[in-house]
Structure formats: C-alpha cells, structure tokens
Amino acid sequence: MTTEMLSARLQECGIAHDAELPAKLLRYHELLLDWNTRMDLTAVIEEAEMIDKHYVDSLIALAVPGLIPENGSLIDVGTGAGFPGLPLALACPNLRVTLMDAQQKRLNFLQAVIDDLGVRNVTLVHARAEDGAQFPNHREKYDVAVARAVASLAVLSEYLLPYVKVGGKAVCWKGPALMEELPQGRKAAYLLGGKVQEPISITFPGRDWQHMLLPIAKAAKTARQYPRKAGTPGKSPLGGNDKK
C-alpha cells in the first residue's frame, strides 16, 4: 500500500482530503498490520480490500454533505480497531472525537497510533456502550454518535442515541440487512427520542458491496431508563422481537 494508492482511491470515491491524510492513513495501516500479528484487530488482510473496507468505508460519510460536521464532537461507540472514528479524526482535525470500546487491549493499540501520529483531537474511553452513556460527561454530549458493524438497528439505536444531543444525530454504517431491521429500528429509535431518516446508499467503484449509511435525528431527550443495563439491549431489543 502506498500514499498514492490511498489518495487515488479516496478521490475515486468522492472523498475530499488534504495532502497529509494519505500518509497518516498509511502509518495507521502499518501499525494495524504490526499489532494484528499479536492480537485480533482485523480479519481483512488483502491490501485492496483493506483500503476499501477500513479507510474508504470509514471516510465515505464525508462524501455526503452535512452528514459529519468538520467541527463539533463525535463519539464512535464500539470502535474496535478505530473504524470509523479514527480515520474521521485524521481527516477532520477540528472535530473532537471520542473512541469508546469495552476491550482495553484495543484501546492500547489506538493509543499507540495516536501517540505515533501525534493526534490531538482524539480521546479514548474504556467502557461498554450501555455503561458509558450513563456517565454525566458523555450522556447527550455529542453532536454525532457513530458505529460500524456493531449490532442490529434496534440495538444500535439504544447504544448510540443516549450519547447524542437533541438536534444532533446518530449515523449507522449498515449492510443489506438494514432493510429487514428498519421497522423495528424505527420503533426503537422513537422510544429513545430519535427519528430514523432515509438510508443513504453508498457505492464503491469496482465493488458490488451493498453498503448504507443511516442517519437517526435526535428529536427529543432520551428517557433516563435508557440504555438499559449492560447486555439487556442485545438480549431484548426495543421495538419488538429481533429477527436476528
């Protein structure tokens, strides 16, 4: 992988970026490959697929006008190896980004990347999604909450919306299963003060992937009982019986 490859692919996918971003992504990639030999961070190891599934997919939201603010605050819940939150932080240095994960070893990796690149706009938080949203300094404090490949839409709504300010939004990275999840997801989002918007179909030139971004507007404050205690949203999703 080279900076030229990364830059060309970002341009091909309609993602505007500054001259420094490809080099930062390349260094992130090198550290990911190194750490992945010692711990499970990614199962995707083919170079071109990694470019698209990790870096381009994380940044594709920037190709949708107004979806991700260049300023303000964003939290990535269940960030894993940092996707999509860390690429967004690298691309938007004025965006204050919080990366939250339940596994400290993943945060150790992310701290190594942040230190290596001298990133100044990222904060790491060790917590489960359900627990972190009860912390006063995180509850309804963010303009945007994001997650990729974490859970079904009903569960994801309960994970994300408690972090979002009224007037902000959650943005969910989803695959083709989204259409089946929408009816229950809409009900769950409504119970949490959210309103599901129209899904945004994403295309990757040369790929037949069915990727979508789903915005959920935060219309009202989330009732204090949500999110429920850790593990409950996944076992008993809001909005009806989960089909998954």
Backbone as CSV, one residue per row, in Angstrom:
resi,resn,N_x,N_y,N_z,CA_x,CA_y,CA_z,C_x,C_y,C_z
1,MET,0.842,-1.189,0.000,0.000,0.000,0.000,0.882,1.245,0.000
2,THR,0.487,2.243,-0.760,1.240,3.488,-0.837,0.295,4.678,-0.624
3,THR,0.887,5.828,-0.347,0.066,7.031,-0.201,-0.639,7.347,-1.511
4,GLU,0.032,7.064,-2.625,-0.574,7.326,-3.930,-1.817,6.464,-4.139
5,MET,-1.744,5.195,-3.731,-2.894,4.295,-3.848,-4.061,4.791,-3.000
6,LEU,-3.754,5.185,-1.780,-4.797,5.677,-0.884,-5.432,6.951,-1.415
7,SER,-4.604,7.888,-1.867,-5.122,9.154,-2.370,-5.996,8.941,-3.601
8,ALA,-5.546,8.085,-4.510,-6.300,7.827,-5.732,-7.648,7.203,-5.415
9,ARG,-7.668,6.279,-4.472,-8.934,5.604,-4.144,-9.891,6.556,-3.439
10,LEU,-9.389,7.401,-2.568,-10.249,8.394,-1.918,-10.865,9.327,-2.953
11,GLN,-10.058,9.782,-3.889,-10.570,10.660,-4.937,-11.607,9.938,-5.787
12,GLU,-11.334,8.688,-6.120,-12.251,7.900,-6.955,-13.612,7.738,-6.286
13,CYS,-13.604,7.699,-4.958,-14.845,7.521,-4.197,-15.467,8.847,-3.762
14,GLY,-14.925,9.953,-4.252,-15.520,11.261,-3.996,-15.259,11.822,-2.620
15,ILE,-14.147,11.407,-1.983,-13.812,11.857,-0.639,-12.712,12.913,-0.715
16,ALA,-13.084,14.165,-0.482,-12.090,15.237,-0.486,-11.173,15.085,0.728
17,HIS,-9.899,15.392,0.543,-8.950,15.239,1.656,-7.736,16.132,1.432
18,ASP,-7.056,16.443,2.542,-5.854,17.252,2.412,-4.664,16.374,2.042
19,ALA,-3.547,17.005,1.755,-2.374,16.281,1.255,-1.749,15.371,2.301
20,GLU,-1.988,15.668,3.593,-1.351,14.889,4.661,-2.105,13.599,5.002
21,LEU,-3.373,13.525,4.671,-4.191,12.388,5.125,-3.681,11.037,4.631
22,PRO,-3.335,10.850,3.352,-2.884,9.519,2.921,-1.685,9.001,3.714
23,ALA,-0.734,9.870,4.030,0.434,9.438,4.804,0.037,9.018,6.215
24,LYS,-0.912,9.728,6.815,-1.392,9.350,8.144,-2.106,8.003,8.103
25,LEU,-2.934,7.804,7.092,-3.639,6.527,6.961,-2.662,5.383,6.715
26,LEU,-1.626,5.647,5.937,-0.633,4.608,5.671,0.081,4.206,6.951
27,ARG,0.453,5.169,7.782,1.124,4.842,9.045,0.179,4.091,9.976
28,TYR,-1.072,4.506,10.041,-2.108,3.793,10.793,-2.177,2.343,10.310
29,HIS,-2.167,2.172,9.007,-2.236,0.836,8.401,-1.030,-0.010,8.800
30,GLU,0.143,0.575,8.773,1.352,-0.170,9.140,1.283,-0.635,10.594
31,LEU,0.826,0.231,11.469,0.690,-0.141,12.879,-0.388,-1.205,13.074
32,LEU,-1.468,-1.101,12.309,-2.532,-2.106,12.395,-2.010,-3.484,12.001
33,LEU,-1.264,-3.558,10.923,-0.711,-4.841,10.491,0.256,-5.407,11.534
34,ASP,1.069,-4.535,12.106,2.028,-4.975,13.121,1.306,-5.520,14.353
35,TRP,0.380,-4.755,14.899,-0.338,-5.182,16.106,-1.236,-6.390,15.826
36,ASN,-1.699,-6.517,14.602,-2.599,-7.625,14.271,-1.891,-8.974,14.313
37,THR,-0.561,-8.968,14.285,0.183,-10.226,14.425,0.164,-10.731,15.864
38,ARG,-0.190,-9.840,16.809,-0.171,-10.209,18.221,-1.560,-10.245,18.856
39,MET,-2.538,-9.634,18.209,-3.897,-9.633,18.739,-4.882,-9.514,17.584
40,ASP,-6.106,-9.893,17.830,-7.122,-9.927,16.785,-7.756,-8.548,16.613
41,LEU,-7.277,-7.819,15.597,-7.818,-6.492,15.314,-8.622,-6.465,14.020
42,THR,-8.199,-7.248,13.040,-8.915,-7.318,11.767,-8.704,-8.674,11.109
43,ALA,-9.773,-9.174,10.484,-9.682,-10.415,9.713,-9.453,-10.112,8.238
44,VAL,-9.558,-8.850,7.854,-9.351,-8.432,6.469,-7.876,-8.115,6.289
45,ILE,-7.210,-8.870,5.429,-5.763,-8.680,5.282,-5.330,-8.436,3.835
46,GLU,-6.237,-8.594,2.867,-5.889,-8.325,1.472,-5.839,-6.815,1.275
47,GLU,-4.772,-6.335,0.638,-4.468,-4.908,0.628,-5.589,-4.036,0.056
48,ALA,-6.047,-4.342,-1.139,-7.083,-3.508,-1.765,-8.379,-3.551,-0.961
49,GLU,-8.675,-4.717,-0.399,-9.889,-4.840,0.402,-9.768,-4.036,1.696
50,MET,-8.573,-4.020,2.273,-8.359,-3.232,3.485,-8.545,-1.740,3.204
51,ILE,-8.049,-1.274,2.070,-8.211,0.136,1.723,-9.685,0.506,1.717
52,ASP,-10.486,-0.345,1.054,-11.906,-0.032,0.922,-12.689,-0.284,2.201
53,LYS,-12.481,-1.436,2.840,-13.314,-1.806,3.986,-12.962,-1.031,5.245
54,HIS,-11.729,-0.623,5.370,-11.330,0.099,6.577,-11.309,1.615,6.372
55,TYR,-10.506,2.075,5.443,-10.251,3.510,5.344,-11.304,4.232,4.497
56,VAL,-11.572,3.731,3.308,-12.575,4.385,2.461,-13.960,4.275,3.089
57,ASP,-14.308,3.111,3.590,-15.635,2.932,4.193,-15.811,3.852,5.400
58,SER,-14.766,4.033,6.177,-14.853,4.940,7.332,-15.065,6.382,6.896
59,LEU,-14.406,6.764,5.808,-14.417,8.160,5.371,-15.523,8.485,4.377
60,ILE,-16.238,7.456,3.893,-17.244,7.681,2.860,-18.352,8.617,3.339
61,ALA,-18.569,8.682,4.652,-19.589,9.593,5.185,-19.253,11.048,4.877
62,LEU,-17.970,11.360,4.667,-17.577,12.733,4.351,-17.995,13.129,2.936
63,ALA,-18.327,12.134,2.103,-18.788,12.423,0.741,-20.263,12.792,0.709
64,VAL,-20.953,12.661,1.868,-22.365,13.032,1.972,-22.444,14.398,2.647
65,PRO,-22.824,15.436,1.928,-22.817,16.788,2.507,-23.641,16.882,3.794
66,GLY,-23.013,17.442,4.835,-23.709,17.713,6.088,-23.872,16.537,7.027
67,LEU,-23.413,15.355,6.616,-23.624,14.182,7.470,-22.688,14.187,8.679
68,ILE,-21.420,14.477,8.451,-20.431,14.551,9.527,-19.892,15.978,9.574
69,PRO,-20.037,16.675,10.697,-19.538,18.055,10.764,-18.013,18.099,10.814
70,GLU,-17.436,19.128,10.232,-15.984,19.287,10.302,-15.548,19.763,11.677
71,ASN,-16.460,20.424,12.391,-16.226,20.851,13.758,-17.228,20.130,14.654
72,GLY,-17.163,20.378,15.956,-18.108,19.745,16.856,-17.529,18.501,17.494
73,SER,-18.423,17.613,17.951,-17.993,16.435,18.709,-18.640,15.183,18.153
74,LEU,-17.874,14.110,18.170,-18.316,12.813,17.645,-17.814,11.714,18.563
75,ILE,-18.661,10.716,18.814,-18.243,9.534,19.553,-18.455,8.302,18.695
76,ASP,-17.454,7.434,18.657,-17.510,6.157,17.954,-17.658,5.077,19.020
77,VAL,-18.832,4.463,19.080,-19.160,3.504,20.138,-18.864,2.079,19.646
78,GLY,-18.032,1.370,20.396,-17.595,0.046,19.958,-16.620,0.172,18.807
79,THR,-15.623,1.026,18.983,-14.740,1.410,17.878,-13.840,0.291,17.384
80,GLY,-13.542,-0.705,18.201,-12.677,-1.804,17.757,-11.282,-1.307,17.431
81,ALA,-10.868,-1.510,16.182,-9.549,-1.055,15.740,-9.556,0.407,15.301
82,GLY,-10.666,1.118,15.604,-10.714,2.544,15.346,-11.592,2.974,14.191
83,PHE,-12.341,2.038,13.628,-13.170,2.371,12.463,-14.635,2.523,12.860
84,PRO,-15.285,3.606,12.436,-14.815,4.659,11.523,-14.198,5.878,12.202
85,GLY,-14.171,5.926,13.538,-13.851,7.157,14.242,-12.464,7.715,14.023
86,LEU,-11.440,6.857,14.014,-10.078,7.385,13.901,-9.781,7.943,12.511
87,PRO,-10.148,7.265,11.413,-9.968,7.917,10.111,-10.710,9.251,10.007
88,LEU,-11.906,9.334,10.584,-12.637,10.601,10.570,-11.878,11.675,11.352
89,ALA,-11.290,11.290,12.468,-10.498,12.243,13.259,-9.272,12.717,12.486
90,LEU,-8.634,11.806,11.760,-7.456,12.169,10.973,-7.830,13.101,9.824
91,ALA,-9.009,12.886,9.256,-9.444,13.697,8.119,-10.002,15.051,8.551
92,CYS,-10.498,15.133,9.787,-11.159,16.357,10.281,-10.499,16.792,11.584
93,PRO,-9.370,17.458,11.528,-8.620,17.796,12.749,-9.359,18.728,13.696
94,ASN,-10.407,19.420,13.242,-11.181,20.299,14.122,-12.378,19.588,14.745
95,LEU,-12.561,18.317,14.421,-13.636,17.514,15.002,-13.106,16.826,16.257
96,ARG,-13.786,17.010,17.379,-13.371,16.369,18.633,-13.967,14.960,18.674
97,VAL,-13.112,13.955,18.676,-13.547,12.566,18.519,-13.247,11.760,19.779
98,THR,-14.240,11.023,20.241,-14.071,10.081,21.342,-14.219,8.673,20.792
99,LEU,-13.253,7.816,21.089,-13.303,6.415,20.682,-13.560,5.582,21.929
100,MET,-14.668,4.856,21.943,-15.055,4.058,23.103,-15.061,2.576,22.757
101,ASP,-14.496,1.774,23.637,-14.517,0.328,23.438,-14.466,-0.371,24.790
102,ALA,-15.018,-1.578,24.823,-15.059,-2.347,26.065,-13.782,-3.129,26.313
103,GLN,-12.909,-3.239,25.303,-11.681,-4.027,25.452,-10.466,-3.100,25.542
104,GLN,-9.788,-3.161,26.660,-8.644,-2.287,26.889,-7.521,-2.541,25.881
105,LYS,-7.353,-3.779,25.454,-6.257,-4.078,24.519,-6.443,-3.340,23.191
106,ARG,-7.691,-3.160,22.775,-7.930,-2.385,21.558,-7.575,-0.922,21.781
107,LEU,-7.905,-0.409,22.945,-7.559,0.979,23.256,-6.054,1.160,23.371
108,ASN,-5.349,0.134,23.819,-3.882,0.209,23.868,-3.318,0.382,22.457
109,PHE,-3.883,-0.353,21.504,-3.468,-0.204,20.109,-3.762,1.209,19.616
110,LEU,-4.968,1.686,19.874,-5.344,3.019,19.412,-4.473,4.092,20.038
111,GLN,-4.111,3.917,21.305,-3.220,4.876,21.952,-1.862,4.895,21.258
112,ALA,-1.387,3.735,20.846,-0.108,3.666,20.131,-0.179,4.426,18.809
113,VAL,-1.298,4.296,18.096,-1.472,5.022,16.836,-1.525,6.523,17.087
114,ILE,-2.307,6.915,18.078,-2.457,8.338,18.411,-1.108,8.954,18.788
115,ASP,-0.351,8.223,19.601,0.961,8.724,20.016,1.909,8.835,18.829
116,ASP,1.910,7.813,17.992,2.813,7.781,16.836,2.529,8.931,15.875
117,LEU,1.254,9.208,15.650,0.868,10.243,14.685,0.734,11.632,15.312
118,GLY,0.836,11.711,16.633,0.688,12.993,17.303,-0.714,13.565,17.187
119,VAL,-1.705,12.691,17.231,-3.099,13.123,17.090,-3.527,13.861,18.356
120,ARG,-4.181,15.016,18.181,-4.557,15.853,19.318,-6.063,15.968,19.536
121,ASN,-6.849,15.434,18.611,-8.304,15.629,18.701,-9.060,14.346,19.039
122,VAL,-8.375,13.389,19.663,-8.998,12.104,20.000,-8.846,11.808,21.481
123,THR,-9.937,11.341,22.094,-9.949,10.871,23.480,-10.394,9.417,23.480
124,LEU,-9.772,8.598,24.309,-10.131,7.184,24.420,-10.895,6.943,25.713
125,VAL,-11.930,6.104,25.620,-12.733,5.769,26.795,-12.936,4.258,26.840
126,HIS,-12.632,3.681,27.997,-12.819,2.245,28.205,-14.165,2.020,28.887
127,ALA,-15.153,1.555,28.140,-16.483,1.314,28.704,-17.330,0.534,27.711
128,ARG,-18.298,-0.200,28.242,-19.329,-0.771,27.394,-20.280,0.344,26.986
129,ALA,-20.917,0.161,25.845,-21.809,1.197,25.319,-22.880,1.574,26.330
130,GLU,-23.489,0.561,26.969,-24.593,0.819,27.888,-24.128,1.571,29.136
131,ASP,-22.910,1.297,29.573,-22.392,1.934,30.781,-21.918,3.363,30.512
132,GLY,-21.225,3.557,29.406,-20.669,4.875,29.104,-21.725,5.951,28.966
133,ALA,-22.900,5.565,28.469,-23.967,6.543,28.263,-24.575,7.033,29.567
134,GLN,-24.255,6.377,30.671,-24.731,6.839,31.975,-23.734,7.789,32.640
135,PHE,-22.546,7.936,32.062,-21.566,8.874,32.614,-22.027,10.305,32.297
136,PRO,-22.113,11.195,33.284,-22.599,12.558,33.028,-21.815,13.306,31.951
137,ASN,-20.526,13.021,31.832,-19.719,13.749,30.845,-19.852,13.184,29.435
138,HIS,-20.654,12.130,29.272,-20.879,11.559,27.938,-22.351,11.550,27.537
139,ARG,-23.240,11.516,28.495,-24.659,11.399,28.158,-25.171,12.664,27.463
140,GLU,-25.689,12.491,26.259,-26.248,13.575,25.448,-25.290,14.764,25.333
141,LYS,-24.015,14.435,25.095,-22.983,15.469,24.981,-22.419,15.606,23.564
142,TYR,-22.839,14.753,22.631,-22.186,14.701,21.322,-23.101,15.165,20.196
143,ASP,-22.486,15.814,19.218,-23.225,16.204,18.016,-23.550,14.984,17.154
144,VAL,-22.639,14.025,17.132,-22.818,12.826,16.316,-22.298,11.619,17.081
145,ALA,-23.039,10.512,17.014,-22.565,9.217,17.504,-22.578,8.252,16.329
146,VAL,-21.502,7.491,16.178,-21.388,6.591,15.030,-21.021,5.187,15.503
147,ALA,-21.320,4.218,14.650,-20.900,2.841,14.896,-20.930,2.088,13.577
148,ARG,-20.033,1.126,13.452,-19.941,0.326,12.244,-19.866,-1.145,12.644
149,ALA,-20.753,-1.945,12.051,-20.728,-3.401,12.233,-20.772,-3.791,13.705
150,VAL,-21.703,-3.189,14.447,-21.795,-3.448,15.884,-22.997,-4.306,16.242
151,ALA,-24.192,-3.980,15.729,-25.406,-4.678,16.163,-26.543,-4.363,15.197
152,SER,-27.687,-5.017,15.413,-28.881,-4.702,14.633,-29.326,-3.278,14.943
153,LEU,-30.165,-2.722,14.081,-30.526,-1.310,14.194,-31.224,-0.987,15.508
154,ALA,-32.116,-1.857,15.972,-32.810,-1.597,17.234,-31.831,-1.533,18.397
155,VAL,-30.882,-2.446,18.418,-29.870,-2.469,19.477,-28.941,-1.270,19.335
156,LEU,-28.544,-0.997,18.099,-27.632,0.113,17.840,-28.240,1.450,18.252
157,SER,-29.547,1.596,18.053,-30.216,2.832,18.470,-30.080,3.045,19.971
158,GLU,-30.217,1.972,20.741,-30.101,2.100,22.198,-28.657,2.343,22.624
159,TYR,-27.716,1.846,21.836,-26.312,2.115,22.124,-25.936,3.574,21.836
160,LEU,-26.469,4.140,20.752,-25.975,5.426,20.260,-26.760,6.649,20.715
161,LEU,-28.083,6.584,20.645,-28.882,7.791,20.866,-28.719,8.416,22.248
162,PRO,-28.475,7.646,23.317,-28.266,8.294,24.617,-27.030,9.212,24.669
163,TYR,-26.116,9.072,23.707,-24.929,9.927,23.677,-25.163,11.239,22.929
164,VAL,-26.252,11.309,22.155,-26.442,12.405,21.199,-27.253,13.547,21.799
165,LYS,-26.790,14.762,21.577,-27.543,15.948,21.966,-28.832,16.030,21.153
166,VAL,-29.865,16.636,21.734,-31.058,16.956,20.956,-30.631,17.915,19.842
167,GLY,-31.024,17.592,18.622,-30.588,18.368,17.467,-29.413,17.736,16.745
168,GLY,-28.776,16.741,17.379,-27.679,16.015,16.744,-28.190,14.784,16.023
169,LYS,-27.293,13.838,15.782,-27.694,12.637,15.052,-26.787,11.465,15.372
170,ALA,-27.346,10.278,15.202,-26.543,9.059,15.138,-26.388,8.698,13.669
171,VAL,-25.257,8.105,13.314,-25.047,7.624,11.947,-24.577,6.183,12.041
172,CYS,-25.336,5.288,11.418,-25.057,3.857,11.476,-24.531,3.372,10.130
173,TRP,-23.402,2.696,10.152,-22.866,2.029,8.966,-23.527,0.646,8.897
174,LYS,-24.271,0.384,7.832,-25.030,-0.861,7.751,-24.864,-1.527,6.389
175,GLY,-25.177,-2.826,6.362,-25.180,-3.588,5.125,-26.603,-3.853,4.662
176,PRO,-26.794,-4.851,3.779,-28.121,-5.110,3.210,-29.167,-5.541,4.229
177,ALA,-28.754,-6.036,5.382,-29.719,-6.445,6.419,-30.511,-5.263,6.952
178,LEU,-30.054,-4.053,6.667,-30.736,-2.867,7.198,-32.216,-2.840,6.843
179,MET,-32.556,-3.211,5.621,-33.943,-3.095,5.191,-34.862,-3.973,6.036
180,GLU,-34.384,-5.134,6.463,-35.169,-6.001,7.352,-35.238,-5.428,8.759
181,GLU,-34.205,-4.712,9.145,-34.126,-4.171,10.507,-34.901,-2.866,10.687
182,LEU,-35.259,-2.214,9.595,-35.831,-0.870,9.678,-37.124,-0.778,10.490
183,PRO,-38.118,-1.650,10.294,-39.360,-1.477,11.056,-39.147,-1.477,12.563
184,GLN,-38.393,-2.449,13.066,-38.127,-2.496,14.496,-37.203,-1.363,14.916
185,GLY,-36.240,-1.035,14.058,-35.312,0.041,14.369,-35.999,1.383,14.502
186,ARG,-36.991,1.635,13.660,-37.746,2.887,13.753,-38.463,2.994,15.095
187,LYS,-39.084,1.897,15.516,-39.802,1.894,16.793,-38.835,2.135,17.952
188,ALA,-37.696,1.446,17.910,-36.707,1.602,18.972,-36.194,3.036,19.027
189,ALA,-35.858,3.592,17.870,-35.344,4.954,17.825,-36.358,5.939,18.396
190,TYR,-37.634,5.752,18.068,-38.687,6.645,18.571,-38.739,6.610,20.098
191,LEU,-38.628,5.424,20.675,-38.660,5.286,22.132,-37.473,6.001,22.787
192,LEU,-36.408,6.176,22.033,-35.175,6.767,22.553,-35.035,8.245,22.206
193,GLY,-36.074,8.821,21.595,-36.025,10.229,21.226,-35.491,10.483,19.832
194,GLY,-35.393,9.428,19.025,-34.829,9.571,17.689,-35.850,9.393,16.581
195,LYS,-35.490,9.848,15.401,-36.317,9.669,14.210,-35.425,9.196,13.076
196,VAL,-35.688,7.979,12.609,-34.877,7.391,11.545,-35.097,8.168,10.244
197,GLN,-33.998,8.529,9.598,-34.045,9.222,8.313,-33.938,8.215,7.163
198,GLU,-33.929,8.710,5.946,-33.819,7.828,4.782,-32.412,7.236,4.694
199,PRO,-32.312,5.925,4.439,-30.984,5.329,4.251,-30.276,5.937,3.043
200,ILE,-28.969,6.056,3.151,-28.147,6.605,2.068,-27.323,5.469,1.478
201,SER,-27.590,5.114,0.222,-26.840,4.035,-0.430,-25.450,4.532,-0.809
202,ILE,-24.469,3.694,-0.549,-23.074,4.026,-0.821,-22.539,3.077,-1.888
203,THR,-21.876,3.637,-2.887,-21.265,2.805,-3.922,-19.744,2.941,-3.867
204,PHE,-19.088,1.818,-4.118,-17.640,1.775,-4.203,-17.288,1.349,-5.628
205,PRO,-16.694,2.216,-6.423,-16.354,1.841,-7.793,-15.592,0.520,-7.844
206,GLY,-16.079,-0.408,-8.684,-15.431,-1.713,-8.826,-15.860,-2.748,-7.812
207,ARG,-16.743,-2.378,-6.887,-17.232,-3.304,-5.869,-18.748,-3.457,-6.000
208,ASP,-19.257,-4.634,-5.674,-20.708,-4.839,-5.681,-21.270,-4.881,-4.261
209,TRP,-20.565,-4.240,-3.327,-20.996,-4.219,-1.935,-22.273,-3.406,-1.787
210,GLN,-23.137,-3.849,-0.888,-24.349,-3.109,-0.559,-24.150,-2.443,0.799
211,HIS,-23.635,-1.251,0.762,-23.382,-0.501,1.988,-24.341,0.674,2.074
212,MET,-24.787,0.972,3.283,-25.674,2.108,3.500,-25.280,2.842,4.772
213,LEU,-25.539,4.136,4.769,-25.404,4.958,5.960,-26.803,5.358,6.380
214,LEU,-27.110,5.169,7.646,-28.442,5.508,8.136,-28.345,6.589,9.206
215,PRO,-28.812,7.797,8.922,-28.862,8.834,9.956,-30.122,8.672,10.818
216,ILE,-29.965,8.915,12.106,-31.101,8.960,13.034,-31.034,10.304,13.742
217,ALA,-31.998,11.179,13.464,-32.014,12.502,14.082,-32.444,12.396,15.541
218,LYS,-31.791,13.156,16.414,-32.169,13.178,17.827,-33.188,14.304,18.017
219,ALA,-34.461,13.911,18.152,-35.554,14.881,18.204,-35.946,15.258,19.629
220,ALA,-35.695,14.368,20.592,-36.091,14.625,21.979,-35.110,13.927,22.907
221,LYS,-35.080,14.358,24.160,-34.167,13.746,25.125,-34.510,12.268,25.329
222,THR,-33.478,11.475,25.586,-33.663,10.054,25.862,-34.090,9.862,27.314
223,ALA,-35.124,9.074,27.509,-35.600,8.794,28.868,-34.482,8.186,29.710
224,ARG,-34.494,8.503,30.993,-33.380,8.148,31.869,-33.148,6.647,31.974
225,GLN,-34.192,5.837,31.756,-34.001,4.385,31.911,-33.208,3.749,30.770
226,TYR,-32.909,4.537,29.740,-32.138,4.018,28.602,-30.755,4.660,28.558
227,PRO,-29.743,3.902,28.182,-29.798,2.490,27.850,-29.979,1.628,29.095
228,ARG,-30.554,0.469,28.883,-30.716,-0.474,29.984,-29.367,-1.085,30.358
229,LYS,-29.349,-1.876,31.404,-28.069,-2.390,31.909,-27.358,-3.229,30.849
230,ALA,-26.049,-3.325,31.004,-25.201,-3.980,30.019,-25.706,-5.385,29.685
231,GLY,-25.828,-5.648,28.398,-26.276,-6.947,27.909,-27.753,-7.005,27.580
232,THR,-28.556,-6.168,28.213,-30.006,-6.222,28.009,-30.434,-5.808,26.601
233,PRO,-29.897,-4.735,26.024,-30.338,-4.363,24.677,-30.169,-5.480,23.657
234,GLY,-29.048,-6.194,23.726,-28.821,-7.282,22.783,-29.732,-8.464,22.997
235,LYS,-30.097,-8.735,24.253,-30.949,-9.877,24.557,-32.427,-9.566,24.337
236,SER,-32.813,-8.318,24.563,-34.205,-7.936,24.454,-34.325,-6.569,23.788
237,PRO,-34.125,-6.525,22.454,-34.118,-5.235,21.747,-35.452,-4.507,21.844
238,LEU,-35.371,-3.201,21.896,-36.579,-2.386,21.886,-37.299,-2.516,20.546
239,GLY,-38.600,-2.249,20.565,-39.337,-2.186,19.317,-39.938,-3.473,18.832
240,GLY,-39.809,-4.552,19.603,-40.397,-5.827,19.177,-39.387,-6.929,19.212
241,ASN,-39.736,-8.061,18.679,-38.844,-9.217,18.654,-37.818,-9.064,17.558
242,ASP,-36.562,-9.186,17.923,-35.479,-9.105,16.942,-35.479,-10.354,16.083
243,LYS,-35.353,-10.167,14.784,-35.343,-11.298,13.857,-33.978,-11.971,13.785
244,LYS,-32.965,-11.311,14.331,-31.610,-11.827,14.127,-31.265,-12.928,15.090
